[in-house]
């Protein structure tokens, strides 16, 4: 989707009071498993809202975006107040790319493209993956992935 369309969907979602299913998942890499509590963005409205206007995110909390089909689209940080890291992963949960993203303070906001085709994305506090030594090839799994749209 175009950034403007996502922004407008986000505003609509705010007006409608979008709620997110809560679940758990983990990221596995280097022989360790790291659990997370996540909110699930599995609809266009939830995906457009994302973590907009949040003032904080717990250390082991995040938001997982689950798409019904592979995509190469980008993410932006419009109205997102906290710096984030994002991992893009395939349907099998394999992380393909990790990017760090900065809050956008002025228009136009940059769009962060992963340069890969993915089907899920996990946003956490910036540096969460790096602090755990997690890199592409690590795996995402857990209950939240059972909510993947078909």
PyMOL commands that set and color helices and strands:
alter all, ss='L'
color gray80, all
select helices_A, chain A and resi 3-16+44-49+128-131+143-147
alter helices_A, ss='H'
color red, helices_A
select strands_A, chain A and resi 21-29+32-41+61-71+75-76+84-89+95-101+111-112+118-125+139-141
alter strands_A, ss='S'
color yellow, strands_A
deselect
rebuild
show_as cartoon
